[in-house]
Amino acid sequence: MSARRSDEPRKRELRAARRRAQLAERLAAAQTPARRIGAAADHLRGAISSAPVRIGDRIAAEAVAYLTRLADQLLDQEGRLHDDD
């Protein structure tokens, strides 16, 4: 096995740790819920871009479905709140 291949797991670990640290910084700096969601979405986007395509596609589909469900819940709640006005 070459030295390059044996370094790959360590490089992946360092990259993941760096991405998690960047996420923590962005979440701490985010002043609004929308910015926190954006930071998390960017974090997921970065993770998906380095994942195998089949895994990335599956996770992306799950994330899209989940976020869509949450948005629909919020829209439904918002509608009910305004109905009380």
N, C-alpha and C positions, 0 to 999 in steps of 0.2 A: 504494500500500500504506500502511496506517495505521501509526502509530508503535507502536500496541498489538501488531499482528501481528509487527512486526519485533523486539519485545521477547520474544516467546514462546520462541524457541529459547534465548535467554540465561537466561530464567527456568527452563526445563526443565533446563538444564545446572547451574544453581545448586541446584535442588531435588535433582537426582541426586547432586551433590557433598555436599550436606548429609546426604542419606540414607546415603551411603557412610561419611561421617565418624561418623554415629550408630552404624552397624553396627560400625565399628572400635572405638568406645568400648565398646559392649555386649559385643563378643567379648573385649576385653581385661579387662573386669570379670567375665566369666562364670567361675564357679568349678568348674562341672561340664560334662561333655559335653552333658547335657540342656539346660542353659541356653544353651550355644553353638548347639545346634540350634534352640532357641526363638528366639534372636536372628536367625539366618539365615532362619527361617520368617517371622518378622515383617517382615524386610527384603523378602522375596519377596512377602508379602501386600501391602505398601505399593506395590511396583513394579507388581504386577498390577492394583491398584485404579486406577492412572492409565494403564494401557495400553488400547488398543482391545479391545473384548470378545472378538473372534475370536482375537486374539493371546494375551490373558490366559487364555482357555479352553484354548488349546493348551499353553501353558507350565504351567498348573496341572495339566493331565492328565499331562504329562511328570513334573512334580515329585512328584505323588501316586504314580505308578507307580514312580519311582525310590526314594522313601522307603519304600514298601511292600516293594520288593525288598530293600532294606538291612535293614529290620526282620526280614523272614523269614530272611535270612542269619544275622543275629545270634541269632535264636531257634533256628535249626538248630545253630549253633555252641554255643550255651549248652546245648542238649540233649545234644550230644556230650560236652561238658565234664563234665556231671553224670553221664553214663553211666559215666565212668571212676571215679567215687567208690566 
